[in-house]
Amino acid sequence: MTAPLLQTQFPDLKLLGRGKVRDNYDLAGSLLIVSTDRISAFDHILPNGIPDKGKVLNQISIFWFEMTAGLVRNHLREHRVERFPEALRRHADVLRGRSALVTRLEMLPVECVVRGYLAGSGFKEYVKTGAVSGLKLPPGLKESSRLPEPLFTPSTKAVTGHDENIPLAKVADLVGRDTALKVRDLTLEIYRKGCEHAESHGIIIADTKFEFGRDRDGLVLADEVMTPDSSRFWPLPTYREGSAQPSLDKQYVRDYLESIRWDKNPPAPRLPDEIVEGTRRRYLDIFTRLTGRALE
């Protein structure tokens, strides 16, 4: 198993910033996004990464961008390193498989969350209130129950701390009513298409999130799409409502951190080797099963 790539260093390129997972570089009108092997949980970056994780995130997003291109434009310009500008090709060994050239956008200040099943914080809220994000649900639902219809449950994008769930009316205040309705409809449409494909390959997408930006021509799908970092993936053959489901995503790491009773304050604990390997195996498995491709 190769060592994880935790950070990129390209002195000849202009670094715009480092997110929890991605390093972003300015290319005068476009962006170079490099998906590293860093992993975060509970709003903290963990000290050790997951080998190949960045490649999975980058390549599974490209797969979904291609599949949903008929529904919505996306920010992807190029992902094949041999077609990158010459200044980038000298870094091909690092960039191959884990990078993309994308259009710079005005990003909307909203996380477009969609839930098809009752899990995680949504289930906890339902137990307390009978609703999720203020949307009333039928009584008697259980943990992992399939919802009558997928729910659009947007949240703010927190620079620090936790995202905050907000109603559609608040989204309208932030981005305008027409844009709010459009991102809601696109979120549900993309999710349904993703679920249809995933279920045909034995995978349930219980929930996920999307991000949208704007250019002069309107809304554009951006960032990552239906990855194991941004989604809850469950194996369909073993699905039974009434309890938590086996995870094929980052929940495996969260469950470990909960089991050691980490207080979710820094410093974040180091993951043991068996959790690193178990996470890597899950990410590679979900990639292969959803895309039918070998990891580049």
Phi, psi and omega per residue, in radians:
M1 nan 2.228 -3.118
T2 -1.274 2.750 3.108
A3 -1.219 2.548 3.131
P4 -1.252 2.594 3.038
L5 -1.590 1.880 -3.069
L6 -1.616 -0.400 -3.109
Q7 -2.803 2.479 3.076
T8 -1.679 2.635 3.097
Q9 -2.375 1.773 3.110
F10 -2.155 1.552 -3.061
P11 -1.044 -0.423 -3.109
D12 -1.499 -0.032 3.135
L13 -2.008 2.680 -3.116
K14 -1.559 1.922 3.122
L15 -1.331 2.164 3.075
L16 -1.521 -0.613 -3.137
G17 2.953 2.890 3.085
R18 -2.079 2.159 3.029
G19 -1.537 -2.882 3.120
K20 -1.126 -0.563 -3.087
V21 -2.148 -0.645 -2.958
R22 -1.845 2.532 2.976
D23 -1.833 2.269 -3.049
N24 -2.027 2.320 -3.114
Y25 -2.135 2.479 -3.117
D26 -1.495 2.195 3.115
L27 -2.130 0.632 3.048
A28 0.971 1.322 3.125
G29 1.850 -0.374 3.063
S30 -2.370 3.030 3.130
L31 -2.130 2.541 2.902
L32 -1.793 2.056 3.097
I33 -1.862 2.161 3.122
V34 -1.995 2.101 3.120
S35 -1.541 1.949 -3.137
T36 -1.462 -3.080 3.105
D37 -1.715 0.237 3.058
R38 -1.106 2.636 3.056
I39 -2.350 2.424 3.124
S40 -2.094 2.740 3.057
A41 -2.703 2.417 -3.140
F42 0.926 0.704 3.050
D43 1.224 0.336 3.091
H44 -2.262 2.431 3.040
I45 -1.406 2.251 -3.127
L46 -1.411 2.653 -3.005
P47 -1.174 -0.503 3.096
N48 -2.025 2.604 -3.073
G49 -1.726 -3.050 -3.132
I50 -2.029 1.936 -3.119
P51 -0.916 2.357 3.097
D52 1.313 -0.051 -3.099
K53 -1.031 -0.777 -3.128
G54 -1.083 -0.647 3.103
K55 -1.137 -0.713 3.103
V56 -1.082 -0.832 -3.110
L57 -1.063 -0.773 -3.110
N58 -1.155 -0.833 -3.014
Q59 -1.346 -0.523 3.087
I60 -1.281 -0.592 3.056
S61 -1.114 -0.749 3.109
I62 -1.049 -0.732 3.094
F63 -0.990 -0.835 -3.124
W64 -1.236 -0.630 3.060
F65 -0.998 -0.774 3.135
E66 -1.127 -0.743 -3.081
M67 -1.206 -0.581 -3.048
T68 -1.745 0.163 -3.088
A69 -1.052 -0.456 3.113
G70 -1.358 -0.225 3.135
L71 -1.662 -0.667 -3.039
V72 -2.743 2.518 3.037
R73 -1.175 2.653 3.079
N74 -2.252 2.987 -2.988
H75 -1.516 -0.018 -3.055
L76 -1.247 2.207 3.031
R77 -1.806 -0.813 -3.089
E78 -2.786 2.464 3.068
H79 -2.233 -0.117 3.135
R80 -1.508 2.043 -3.010
V81 -1.039 -0.607 -3.114
E82 -1.161 -0.244 3.092
R83 -1.826 0.072 3.061
F84 -1.232 2.798 3.002
P85 -0.983 2.682 -3.064
E86 -0.983 -0.634 -3.115
A87 -1.092 -0.418 3.136
L88 -1.606 -0.487 -3.055
R89 -1.131 -0.390 3.100
R90 -1.179 -0.301 3.107
H91 -1.824 0.418 -3.011
A92 -1.000 -0.639 -3.096
D93 -1.058 -0.609 3.127
V94 -1.449 -0.721 -2.978
L95 -1.376 -0.466 -3.016
R96 -1.024 2.165 3.064
G97 1.501 -0.282 -3.066
R98 -2.194 0.308 -3.081
S99 -2.411 2.809 3.110
A100 -2.655 2.476 2.951
L101 -1.590 2.228 -3.059
V102 -2.326 2.813 3.084
T103 -1.322 2.425 3.038
R104 -1.332 2.355 -3.058
L105 -2.285 2.839 2.891
E106 -1.524 1.839 -3.036
M107 -1.362 2.451 3.081
L108 -1.308 2.477 -3.076
P109 -1.435 0.746 -3.022
V110 -2.456 2.383 2.948
E111 -1.606 2.137 -3.081
C112 -1.633 1.517 -3.085
V113 -1.519 2.422 3.070
V114 -2.316 2.372 -3.100
R115 -2.138 2.201 3.063
G116 -1.835 -0.253 -3.106
Y117 -2.402 2.787 -3.078
L118 -1.618 1.811 -3.066
A119 -2.633 2.867 3.036
G120 1.035 -2.411 -3.113
S121 -1.120 -0.499 3.103
G122 -1.113 -0.730 3.111
F123 -1.159 -0.732 3.133
K124 -1.070 -0.727 3.128
E125 -1.165 -0.687 3.131
Y126 -1.094 -0.730 3.134
V127 -1.045 -0.662 -3.094
K128 -1.394 -0.664 -2.920
T129 -2.159 -0.236 -3.050
G130 1.337 0.209 -3.100
A131 -2.480 2.881 2.993
V132 -2.243 2.139 -3.088
S133 0.917 0.670 3.119
G134 1.398 -0.025 -3.140
L135 -1.649 1.975 -3.063
K136 -1.148 2.402 -3.141
L137 -2.110 2.777 3.120
P138 -1.073 2.608 3.064
P139 -1.226 2.785 3.011
G140 1.539 0.055 3.090
L141 -1.250 2.664 -3.108
K142 -2.000 2.999 3.021
E143 -1.042 2.328 3.141
S144 1.303 0.121 3.082
S145 -1.068 2.489 3.000
R146 -1.282 2.309 -3.124
L147 -1.333 2.668 3.123
P148 -0.962 -0.683 3.048
E149 -2.524 2.565 3.055
P150 -0.992 2.489 -3.109
L151 -1.884 2.359 2.990
F152 -1.560 1.934 -3.063
T153 -2.194 1.313 -3.017
P154 -1.183 2.865 3.076
S155 -2.504 2.886 3.040
T156 -1.291 2.884 2.992
K157 -1.787 1.832 -3.121
A158 -1.424 2.241 3.053
V159 -1.204 -0.718 3.019
T160 -2.310 2.682 3.128
G161 1.369 -2.728 -3.011
H162 -1.697 2.588 2.974
D163 -1.142 2.670 -3.122
E164 -2.049 2.206 3.085
N165 -1.115 2.409 -3.119
I166 -2.371 2.654 3.097
P167 -1.365 2.921 3.124
L168 -1.021 -0.605 3.138
A169 -1.070 -0.632 3.109
K170 -1.231 -0.645 3.049
V171 -1.035 -0.750 3.113
A172 -1.059 -0.683 3.097
D173 -1.091 -0.623 -3.057
L174 -1.392 -0.664 -2.979
V175 -2.186 -0.074 -3.077
G176 1.733 2.571 -3.030
R177 -1.114 -0.795 -3.099
D178 -1.075 -0.754 3.136
T179 -1.162 -0.697 3.131
A180 -1.049 -0.808 3.137
L181 -1.148 -0.654 -3.126
K182 -1.170 -0.770 -3.134
V183 -1.203 -0.576 3.055
R184 -1.066 -0.851 -3.101
D185 -1.149 -0.700 3.117
L186 -1.157 -0.728 3.120
T187 -1.000 -0.838 -3.127
L188 -1.166 -0.660 -3.115
E189 -1.196 -0.781 3.129
I190 -1.131 -0.730 3.127
Y191 -1.060 -0.797 -3.134
R192 -1.069 -0.709 3.126
K193 -1.146 -0.744 3.113
G194 -1.093 -0.745 3.137
C195 -1.100 -0.728 -3.140
E196 -1.044 -0.781 3.116
H197 -1.163 -0.836 -3.065
A198 -1.084 -0.756 -3.102
E199 -1.139 -0.530 3.075
S200 -1.211 -0.226 3.093
H201 -1.987 0.349 3.029
G202 1.373 0.401 -3.087
I203 -2.197 2.358 2.986
I204 -1.728 2.276 2.957
I205 -1.706 1.725 -3.036
A206 -1.234 -0.679 3.062
D207 -2.816 2.865 3.138
T208 -2.857 3.115 3.080
K209 -2.462 2.631 3.098
F210 -2.214 2.779 3.017
E211 -2.232 2.482 3.139
F212 -2.192 2.604 2.998
G213 -2.240 3.139 3.126
R214 -2.235 2.469 2.878
D215 -2.120 -2.945 -3.062
R216 -1.142 -0.321 -3.102
D217 -1.753 -0.010 3.082
G218 2.196 -2.660 -3.023
L219 -1.355 2.516 -3.114
V220 -2.410 2.305 3.053
L221 -1.311 2.329 -3.018
A222 -2.446 3.139 3.066
D223 1.158 -2.240 -3.119
E224 -1.939 2.724 -3.083
V225 -2.317 2.089 3.034
M226 0.787 0.967 3.076
T227 -1.745 2.934 3.070
P228 -1.231 -0.156 3.005
D229 -1.455 -0.576 -2.998
S230 -1.885 0.063 -3.012
S231 -2.386 2.835 2.993
R232 -1.917 1.954 -3.127
F233 -1.869 2.286 3.100
W234 -2.180 2.554 3.027
P235 -1.249 2.202 -3.100
L236 -1.140 -0.719 -3.048
P237 -1.063 -0.486 -3.080
T238 -1.802 0.117 -3.074
Y239 -1.141 2.238 3.008
R240 -2.519 2.208 3.111
E241 -1.243 2.763 3.102
G242 1.944 -0.109 3.121
S243 -2.765 2.989 3.061
A244 -1.155 2.616 -3.104
Q245 -1.795 2.690 3.001
P246 -1.018 2.416 -3.054
S247 -1.812 2.519 3.025
L248 -2.057 0.703 -2.986
D249 -2.674 -2.839 -3.069
K250 -1.226 -0.205 3.123
Q251 -1.002 -0.513 3.104
Y252 -1.005 -0.710 3.117
V253 -1.249 -0.755 3.124
R254 -1.045 -0.742 -3.132
D255 -1.067 -0.712 3.104
Y256 -1.096 -0.800 -3.112
L257 -1.117 -0.603 3.056
E258 -1.186 -0.623 -3.069
S259 -1.183 -0.476 3.127
I260 -1.648 0.079 3.058
R261 1.040 0.665 3.014
W262 -1.077 2.375 -3.088
D263 -1.424 0.074 3.083
K264 1.154 0.433 3.001
N265 -2.014 2.646 3.132
P266 -1.145 2.668 -0.002
P267 -1.387 2.533 3.091
A268 -1.248 2.502 -3.112
P269 -1.310 2.686 3.067
R270 -1.392 2.427 3.119
L271 -1.385 2.351 3.064
P272 -1.194 2.804 -3.035
D273 -1.009 -0.644 -3.084
E274 -1.226 -0.514 3.088
I275 -1.320 -0.671 3.065
V276 -1.038 -0.854 -3.101
E277 -1.189 -0.668 3.110
G278 -1.132 -0.654 3.096
T279 -1.190 -0.806 3.119
R280 -1.010 -0.756 -3.121
R281 -1.099 -0.714 3.129
R282 -1.149 -0.739 -3.129
Y283 -1.138 -0.759 3.126
L284 -1.155 -0.665 -3.138
D285 -1.115 -0.829 -3.110
I286 -1.151 -0.629 3.109
F287 -1.080 -0.879 -3.095
T288 -1.119 -0.745 -3.096
R289 -1.181 -0.655 -3.113
L290 -1.389 -0.655 -3.012
T291 -1.737 -0.427 -3.036
G292 1.216 0.247 -3.087
R293 -1.912 2.764 2.957
A294 -1.526 2.514 3.133
L295 -1.182 2.256 -3.128
E296 -1.212 nan nan
